[in-house]
Amino acid sequence: MPSEKNGVAVKTRISILFVGIAVLASAALVACDVERRKSDAELGLNTQQSAGRQIYDTECGRCHEPYSTRGKKGPGLKGMYQRKYLSLSGLPATDERVSDIVRLGRGEMPAFSQKLSAQDLQDLLAYLHTL
């Protein structure tokens, strides 16, 4: 009965192959929504914007998606300054309003006035303008 064993082994390998293909296809579909992180140079960021991106990564990225309008805990920030009003507050999308929200906090967002210097805030705003 060696042929029966070989037949079962072949069927098992084919089943494993199909499962593997299905897993890879699923991973590819999920990856379509995730964009590769571009370098500062690829984004054309100047020194101030690069510094702001580092601050964003450290302080903002866990709650806000930079290159998506979809949010995590807070709203996505893609195109924030291209809109007339900020998405959750309805306030005008200006440096003054965004600075106030970052410094003082709002709703579930904590205040960063004790963590960020005036220069840090200016660097962060410069980066936010690139989104």
Residue frames as a rotation matrix with the C-alpha (Angstrom) as fourth column:
MET 1
0.549 0.836 0.000 0.00
0.836 -0.549 0.000 0.00
0.000 0.000 -1.000 0.00
PRO 2
-0.419 -0.768 -0.484 2.84
0.704 -0.612 0.361 2.43
-0.573 -0.189 0.797 -0.56
SER 3
-0.705 0.164 0.690 0.85
0.524 -0.536 0.663 4.13
0.478 0.828 0.292 -3.33
GLU 4
0.440 0.893 -0.090 -1.97
0.686 -0.270 0.676 5.00
0.579 -0.359 -0.732 -0.89
LYS 5
0.347 -0.402 -0.847 0.54
0.762 -0.407 0.505 6.62
-0.548 -0.820 0.165 1.47
ASN 6
-0.745 -0.648 0.161 2.10
0.602 -0.548 0.581 8.54
-0.288 0.530 0.798 -1.41
GLY 7
-0.299 0.736 0.608 -1.36
0.612 -0.341 0.714 9.68
0.732 0.586 -0.348 -2.53
VAL 8
0.677 0.523 -0.518 -2.21
0.722 -0.331 0.608 10.93
0.146 -0.785 -0.601 0.97
ALA 9
-0.073 -0.807 -0.587 1.15
0.728 -0.445 0.521 12.67
-0.681 -0.389 0.620 1.21
VAL 10
-0.782 -0.177 0.597 0.59
0.592 -0.509 0.625 14.42
0.194 0.842 0.503 -2.13
LYS 11
0.180 0.937 0.299 -2.92
0.616 -0.344 0.708 15.53
0.767 0.057 -0.639 -1.11
THR 12
0.572 -0.035 -0.819 -1.56
0.770 -0.322 0.551 16.82
-0.283 -0.946 -0.157 2.21
ARG 13
-0.512 -0.840 -0.180 1.16
0.672 -0.523 0.524 18.81
-0.534 0.147 0.832 0.42
ILE 14
-0.569 0.389 0.724 -1.36
0.559 -0.462 0.688 20.27
0.602 0.797 0.046 -2.01
SER 15
0.545 0.806 -0.232 -3.63
0.698 -0.282 0.658 21.27
0.465 -0.520 -0.716 0.89
ILE 16
0.244 -0.560 -0.792 -0.72
0.741 -0.420 0.524 22.92
-0.626 -0.715 0.312 2.69
LEU 17
-0.753 -0.524 0.398 0.23
0.650 -0.495 0.577 24.72
-0.106 0.693 0.713 -0.53
PHE 18
-0.134 0.795 0.592 -3.31
0.577 -0.423 0.698 26.09
0.806 0.435 -0.402 -0.96
VAL 19
0.697 0.333 -0.635 -3.42
0.717 -0.319 0.619 27.22
0.004 -0.887 -0.461 2.68
GLY 20
-0.205 -0.879 -0.431 -0.07
0.735 -0.429 0.525 28.96
-0.646 -0.209 0.734 2.21
ILE 21
-0.720 0.002 0.694 -1.29
0.594 -0.515 0.618 30.72
0.359 0.857 0.370 -0.92
ALA 22
0.347 0.929 0.129 -4.44
0.636 -0.334 0.695 31.84
0.689 -0.159 -0.707 0.89
VAL 23
0.506 -0.238 -0.829 -2.40
0.749 -0.355 0.560 33.23
-0.428 -0.904 -0.001 3.79
LEU 24
-0.608 -0.794 -0.020 -0.07
0.648 -0.510 0.566 35.11
-0.459 0.331 0.824 1.42
ALA 25
-0.438 0.530 0.726 -3.01
0.604 -0.424 0.674 36.50
0.666 0.734 -0.135 -0.55
SER 26
0.637 0.689 -0.345 -4.65
0.700 -0.330 0.633 37.70
0.323 -0.645 -0.693 2.68
ALA 27
0.137 -0.686 -0.714 -1.43
0.721 -0.425 0.547 39.33
-0.679 -0.590 0.437 3.82
ALA 28
-0.761 -0.414 0.500 -1.06
0.649 -0.480 0.590 41.07
-0.004 0.773 0.634 0.46
LEU 29
0.045 0.868 0.494 -4.59
0.633 -0.408 0.659 42.48
0.773 0.283 -0.567 0.70
VAL 30
0.732 0.171 -0.659 -3.97
0.665 -0.387 0.639 43.80
-0.146 -0.906 -0.397 4.19
ALA 31
-0.217 -0.929 -0.299 -0.63
0.735 -0.357 0.577 45.27
-0.643 -0.095 0.760 3.14
CYS 32
-0.266 0.171 0.949 -2.34
0.846 -0.430 0.315 47.25
0.462 0.886 -0.030 0.37
ASP 33
0.753 0.633 0.179 -3.72
0.441 -0.687 0.577 49.60
0.489 -0.355 -0.797 3.02
VAL 34
0.689 -0.592 -0.419 -0.31
0.314 -0.277 0.908 50.11
-0.654 -0.757 -0.005 4.64
GLU 35
0.904 -0.402 0.144 2.03
-0.050 -0.436 -0.899 52.43
0.424 0.805 -0.415 2.82
ARG 36
0.241 -0.910 -0.337 5.79
0.912 0.331 -0.241 52.01
0.331 -0.249 0.910 3.15
ARG 37
0.732 -0.037 -0.681 7.21
0.396 -0.790 0.468 54.73
-0.555 -0.612 -0.563 5.36
LYS 38
0.656 -0.480 0.582 9.08
0.483 -0.326 -0.813 57.22
0.580 0.814 0.018 3.21
SER 39
-0.184 -0.815 -0.549 12.32
0.981 -0.184 -0.056 58.84
-0.055 -0.549 0.834 4.31
ASP 40
0.250 0.191 -0.949 12.57
0.351 -0.932 -0.095 62.56
-0.903 -0.309 -0.300 5.04
ALA 41
-0.688 -0.595 -0.417 14.47
-0.196 -0.401 0.895 62.98
-0.699 0.697 0.159 1.74
GLU 42
-0.787 0.454 0.417 11.77
0.612 0.494 0.617 61.15
0.074 0.741 -0.667 -0.24
LEU 43
0.253 0.926 -0.281 9.18
0.948 -0.295 -0.118 63.46
-0.192 -0.237 -0.952 1.30
GLY 44
-0.036 -0.364 0.931 11.33
0.600 -0.753 -0.271 66.50
0.799 0.549 0.245 0.54
LEU 45
0.839 0.383 -0.387 11.38
0.524 -0.375 0.764 67.63
0.147 -0.844 -0.515 4.18
ASN 46
0.249 -0.754 0.609 13.65
-0.231 -0.656 -0.718 70.48
0.941 0.038 -0.337 5.22
THR 47
-0.706 -0.650 -0.283 15.54
0.124 0.279 -0.952 70.47
0.698 -0.707 -0.116 8.53
GLN 48
-0.734 0.483 0.478 12.69
-0.676 -0.452 -0.582 72.02
-0.065 -0.750 0.658 10.52
GLN 49
0.290 0.893 -0.345 10.10
-0.905 0.373 0.203 69.66
0.310 0.254 0.916 9.05
SER 50
-0.007 -0.396 -0.918 12.35
-0.036 0.918 -0.396 66.66
0.999 0.030 -0.021 9.76
ALA 51
-0.944 -0.307 0.123 12.66
-0.102 -0.084 -0.991 67.78
0.314 -0.948 0.048 13.39
GLY 52
-0.337 0.908 0.249 8.87
-0.934 -0.289 -0.212 68.13
-0.120 -0.304 0.945 13.51
ARG 53
0.302 0.411 -0.860 8.46
-0.582 0.794 0.175 64.64
0.756 0.448 0.478 12.09
GLN 54
-0.583 -0.572 -0.577 10.59
0.151 0.622 -0.768 63.22
0.799 -0.535 -0.276 14.91
ILE 55
-0.877 0.343 0.336 8.40
-0.457 -0.385 -0.802 65.01
-0.146 -0.857 0.494 17.46
TYR 56
0.057 0.941 -0.335 5.30
-0.979 0.119 0.168 63.72
0.198 0.318 0.927 15.68
ASP 57
0.007 -0.120 -0.993 6.64
-0.221 0.968 -0.119 60.15
0.975 0.221 -0.019 15.75
THR 58
-0.846 -0.446 -0.292 7.40
0.189 0.261 -0.947 60.42
0.498 -0.856 -0.136 19.46
GLU 59
-0.906 0.420 -0.063 4.34
-0.131 -0.418 -0.899 62.29
-0.403 -0.806 0.434 20.71
CYS 60
-0.257 0.868 -0.424 1.54
-0.844 -0.416 -0.338 62.12
-0.470 0.271 0.840 18.13
GLY 61
-0.525 -0.067 -0.849 1.89
-0.752 0.503 0.425 58.98
0.399 0.861 -0.315 16.04
ARG 62
-0.989 0.145 -0.037 0.38
0.145 0.878 -0.456 56.58
-0.034 -0.456 -0.889 18.55
CYS 63
-0.320 0.929 -0.188 -3.00
0.351 -0.069 -0.934 58.37
-0.880 -0.365 -0.304 18.28
HIS 64
0.509 0.475 -0.718 -2.98
-0.394 -0.613 -0.685 60.07
-0.765 0.631 -0.126 14.86
GLU 65
0.289 -0.357 0.888 -2.28
0.805 0.593 -0.023 58.64
-0.519 0.721 0.459 11.39
PRO 66
-0.284 -0.460 -0.841 -0.13
0.026 -0.881 0.473 61.13
-0.958 0.112 0.263 9.45
TYR 67
-0.879 -0.161 -0.449 -0.88
-0.424 -0.166 0.890 60.01
-0.218 0.973 0.077 5.89
SER 68
-0.660 0.746 -0.092 -4.50
0.605 0.600 0.524 58.95
0.446 0.290 -0.847 6.28
THR 69
-0.446 0.610 0.655 -7.76
-0.585 -0.753 0.303 60.62
0.678 -0.248 0.693 7.11
ARG 70
0.514 0.550 -0.658 -8.62
0.130 0.708 0.694 57.53
0.848 -0.442 0.292 9.15
GLY 71
0.204 -0.419 0.885 -7.83
-0.847 -0.529 -0.055 57.95
0.491 -0.738 -0.462 12.81
LYS 72
-0.575 -0.295 -0.763 -6.56
0.263 0.817 -0.514 55.76
0.775 -0.496 -0.392 15.59
LYS 73
-0.330 0.443 -0.834 -7.60
0.911 -0.081 -0.404 57.29
-0.246 -0.893 -0.377 18.93
GLY 74
-0.093 0.230 -0.969 -7.64
-0.017 -0.973 -0.229 60.74
-0.996 -0.004 0.094 17.38
PRO 75
0.848 0.518 -0.111 -8.39
-0.099 -0.051 -0.994 61.84
-0.521 0.854 0.008 13.83
GLY 76
0.192 -0.750 0.633 -6.08
0.942 0.321 0.094 61.14
-0.274 0.578 0.769 10.89
LEU 77
0.247 -0.172 -0.954 -4.17
0.204 -0.953 0.224 64.28
-0.947 -0.250 -0.200 9.97
LYS 78
-0.557 -0.425 0.714 -3.65
0.759 0.090 0.645 63.89
-0.338 0.901 0.272 6.23
GLY 79
-0.438 0.333 0.835 -4.55
0.609 -0.573 0.548 67.17
0.661 0.749 0.048 4.53
MET 80
-0.044 0.449 -0.893 -5.40
0.972 -0.187 -0.141 68.83
-0.230 -0.874 -0.428 7.83
TYR 81
-0.436 -0.204 -0.877 -4.36
0.215 -0.969 0.118 72.30
-0.874 -0.137 0.466 6.65
GLN 82
-0.984 0.128 0.124 -6.02
0.104 -0.147 0.984 71.87
0.144 0.981 0.131 3.25
ARG 83
-0.144 0.977 -0.160 -9.43
0.892 0.198 0.405 71.73
0.428 -0.084 -0.900 4.95
LYS 84
-0.046 0.213 0.976 -11.16
-0.061 -0.976 0.210 74.88
0.997 -0.050 0.057 6.07
TYR 85
0.401 0.289 0.869 -11.95
-0.863 -0.199 0.464 73.49
0.307 -0.936 0.169 9.52
LEU 86
-0.752 -0.636 0.173 -10.38
-0.647 0.662 -0.379 70.92
0.127 -0.397 -0.909 11.85
SER 87
-0.548 0.548 -0.632 -12.31
-0.102 0.706 0.701 67.66
0.830 0.448 -0.331 11.75
LEU 88
-0.331 0.449 -0.830 -13.36
0.838 0.544 -0.041 67.18
0.433 -0.709 -0.556 15.38
SER 89
-0.543 0.052 -0.838 -13.43
0.635 -0.628 -0.450 70.68
-0.550 -0.776 0.308 16.80
GLY 90
0.434 0.686 0.583 -14.77
0.901 -0.340 -0.271 72.54
0.012 0.643 -0.766 13.78
LEU 91
0.480 -0.368 -0.796 -12.24
0.133 -0.866 0.481 75.29
-0.867 -0.337 -0.367 14.54
PRO 92
0.875 -0.223 -0.430 -10.42
-0.484 -0.358 -0.798 76.97
0.024 0.907 -0.421 11.65
ALA 93
0.753 -0.649 0.109 -7.41
0.648 0.760 0.050 74.96
-0.115 0.033 0.993 10.44
THR 94
0.701 -0.541 0.464 -4.79
-0.278 -0.807 -0.521 77.57
0.656 0.236 -0.716 11.35
ASP 95
-0.267 -0.886 -0.379 -1.44
0.256 0.314 -0.914 77.41
0.929 -0.341 0.143 13.15
GLU 96
-0.596 0.069 0.800 -2.94
-0.672 -0.589 -0.449 79.36
0.440 -0.805 0.398 16.04
ARG 97
0.452 0.860 0.237 -5.79
-0.873 0.372 0.315 76.87
0.183 -0.350 0.919 16.58
VAL 98
0.640 -0.271 -0.719 -3.60
0.073 0.953 -0.295 73.79
0.765 0.137 0.630 16.10
SER 99
-0.486 -0.857 0.172 -0.99
-0.040 -0.175 -0.984 75.25
0.873 -0.485 0.051 18.50
ASP 100
-0.260 0.483 0.836 -3.68
-0.933 -0.349 -0.089 75.82
0.249 -0.803 0.541 21.12
ILE 101
0.778 0.595 -0.202 -4.93
-0.544 0.799 0.256 72.25
0.314 -0.089 0.945 20.80
VAL 102
0.293 -0.753 -0.589 -1.40
0.281 0.657 -0.700 70.80
0.914 0.039 0.404 21.02
ARG 103
-0.635 -0.621 0.461 -0.39
-0.201 -0.443 -0.874 73.00
0.746 -0.647 0.156 23.98
LEU 104
-0.505 0.508 0.698 -3.65
-0.862 -0.334 -0.381 72.87
0.039 -0.794 0.607 25.96
GLY 105
-0.956 0.214 0.202 -5.13
0.202 0.976 -0.080 69.54
-0.214 -0.036 -0.976 24.89
ARG 106
-0.432 0.878 -0.207 -8.77
-0.901 -0.413 0.128 69.00
0.027 0.242 0.970 23.97
GLY 107
0.613 0.723 -0.318 -11.20
-0.689 0.686 0.233 66.22
0.387 0.076 0.919 24.83
GLU 108
0.969 -0.233 0.085 -9.18
0.170 0.873 0.458 63.01
-0.181 -0.429 0.885 25.15
MET 109
0.433 -0.857 0.279 -6.01
0.478 -0.044 -0.877 64.62
0.764 0.514 0.390 23.80
PRO 110
0.446 -0.329 -0.832 -3.51
0.845 -0.153 0.513 65.49
-0.296 -0.932 0.210 26.52
ALA 111
0.977 -0.189 -0.095 -1.81
-0.201 -0.968 -0.149 68.88
-0.064 0.165 -0.984 26.77
PHE 112
0.531 -0.844 0.078 1.80
0.815 0.484 -0.318 69.06
0.231 0.233 0.945 25.59
SER 113
0.792 -0.196 0.578 2.71
-0.155 -0.981 -0.121 72.51
0.591 0.007 -0.807 26.93
GLN 114
0.697 -0.543 0.468 5.00
-0.567 -0.019 0.823 70.95
-0.439 -0.839 -0.321 29.55
LYS 115
0.466 -0.497 0.732 6.66
0.436 0.849 0.299 68.56
-0.770 0.180 0.612 27.05
LEU 116
0.268 -0.299 0.916 7.24
0.953 -0.058 -0.297 70.73
0.142 0.952 0.270 23.98
SER 117
-0.453 -0.472 -0.756 9.27
0.497 -0.838 0.225 73.91
-0.740 -0.273 0.614 23.77
ALA 118
0.392 0.549 -0.738 8.17
-0.275 -0.696 -0.663 76.82
-0.878 0.463 -0.121 21.56
GLN 119
-0.351 -0.605 -0.715 10.71
-0.891 -0.019 0.453 75.62
-0.287 0.796 -0.532 18.96
ASP 120
-0.893 0.090 0.441 9.41
0.112 0.993 0.023 72.05
-0.436 0.070 -0.897 19.17
LEU 121
0.046 0.999 -0.017 5.91
0.366 -0.032 -0.930 73.33
-0.930 0.037 -0.367 18.50
GLN 122
0.308 0.000 -0.951 7.07
-0.702 -0.674 -0.227 75.37
-0.642 0.738 -0.208 15.50
ASP 123
-0.753 -0.622 -0.216 8.91
-0.625 0.572 0.531 72.32
-0.206 0.535 -0.819 14.12
LEU 124
-0.649 0.590 0.481 5.82
0.391 0.800 -0.455 70.15
-0.653 -0.107 -0.750 14.62
LEU 125
0.355 0.812 -0.463 3.60
-0.020 -0.488 -0.872 72.69
-0.935 0.319 -0.157 12.85
ALA 126
-0.135 -0.491 -0.861 6.06
-0.902 -0.299 0.312 72.83
-0.411 0.818 -0.402 9.93
TYR 127
-0.966 -0.209 0.151 5.79
-0.149 0.931 0.333 69.05
-0.210 0.299 -0.931 9.59
LEU 128
-0.296 0.934 0.201 1.98
0.420 0.316 -0.851 69.05
-0.858 -0.167 -0.486 9.91
HIS 129
0.235 0.345 -0.909 1.83
-0.567 -0.711 -0.416 71.42
-0.790 0.613 0.028 6.95
THR 130
-0.629 -0.545 -0.554 3.46
-0.767 0.321 0.555 68.69
-0.125 0.774 -0.620 4.80
LEU 131
-0.753 0.353 0.555 0.70
0.142 0.911 -0.387 66.16
-0.642 -0.213 -0.736 5.47
